[in-house]
Amino acid sequence: MHHADLSDFEEVKNIFYQYRDIFPHIRTDYLTRQIEGGHCIFKDGVVITYNFYKRPQQIGTVLAAKFDCILHQIVKDTNKYTSASSVLKEFFEYAKTDVWLSVRRDNVVAKKFYEKNGMKLVGECSWADETLPGDVYLYQRTRSLFNAV
């Protein structure tokens, strides 16, 4: 996996800006921290930001274990013909643990993408004082799903 470095910052930022309607909350200081912290994959025009939990973490109605991975964002440069699926599958291999993410419930395109790539709907969450419903997805590698919920 290729981790972004600060020389990639402008390109990474511009890819996120293609999705301002979906990610209006993504700020340049956040992207800088993700890159400097080694938590930003940048490969073939696909950007993945992520982290590993240092302790068990509640994600809506489910509990992620210590050392599990949380995928924060995945975006693809709309100007490049590349497979976000292949980069995501490579990321799953890199992570070597369960990978979780939360997504807005109305983001049908993203949810189909996650399901196509082996992720399962395992819980619910919400944002904005519970006015914005979301779903929690899991790419399971390490343990029984029954232990995850």
C-alpha positions, 0 to 999 in steps of 0.5 A: 500500500502506498501511504500519501506524503505531504507532496501528495497533499494538493492532489488528495485535497482536490480529490476530496473537493470533487465530493464536497456534497458528500464530505463537506466536513473534510478540512485541510488540517484533518487531511494534513494530520491523516497524511502526517500520521500515516493514515492516508492511503493514496493509490491510482487516484483512490484515497482512503483515510483510516485509523486503528482503535487503541481500545474497544470502540462503540460504533452506533449499535455495535462494538469494535475491538481494540486494534480493529480498523475504522475506515473514515473515507474512501474517494476516487478521482472522478477524472481517472479510470481506476478501480476503487474496488481493487484498492479497497481489497488491497487495503483489507489485506493491508489492515490484517484485521476487521475493518469497520465504517459508518455511512449515511443511510441514504448513500445507496451508491456507497452501500452497494459498493461496500456490499459488492466488496464483501462488507456486511451491514451489522448495525446502525448509527446516527449523527447530528443529534440523531437526525441523520441516520446511518448504517455500520458496515464490517469487513470481517477477518478475525472473529465471529460476527456474533462476537462483533455485535 
